[in-house]
Amino acid sequence: KRTELFVVRRELLVAEGAPLVPADLAESVQRLKNLRIFSSVVPRLSDGAGGKVVLTLTLREKWTILPFVRFGGGGGTNYLIAGLYDINLLGRYLELGGQYENLNGAHSGVAWFRDPRFLGERLLLGIDLWKVNRIRDLYYRDGRQQGAYNMGRNKVNAMLEMELHSHFRVGAGVELDDDSFSEESLTSAQRQANLTAGLEPPADGLAVIGRANALLGRLDYDDWLVEGATLGAVVE
């Protein structure tokens, strides 16, 4: 009802008019299950005209627009996280999401986009946009607070990951971090500690990080059941 037909067709290893290979049919069904947008994928074979075989696929869609909220506290830290994402945007198997975070009064957020079949290939494109604020407390060796500062980070992540084999993927990405430091969101006690110690925030900074990764293995899904194993490696 929601998913576009091409999303299903491009996962199939069986072609119309070609011989039906049972292993290719089984892999096609598993590929559709691994999209995680269907709760069930049921193939059915029947006799067609001229001795041909008719393949019918019955797919039951999941609800993929998912909100989430998390909150908690302890040890002087309180947090609230809320967001929303969809892994089947407009029925085209695209992922779009956003998240807001409040950590001890400091506001942060991230928005992300994923295209797991970029250019119609088994190629994952990912882009993340972050705005992060973290309050860093500084202490003397005797435990007294020396001061604090707020680290603000604007971050962009971009990555590509290619499936070379059903059980082997390689990828590369780049991360750009633009850091700034201030007394924003500090309490009056933290500001007074800075003033007493003569503490000033660190200098702003810019960093570019390159990343390469490889993943061996695969997780196969069947609704809520998961089977398989993966081994990953990342080099920065």
Disulfide bonds with the S-S distance in Angstrom:
none
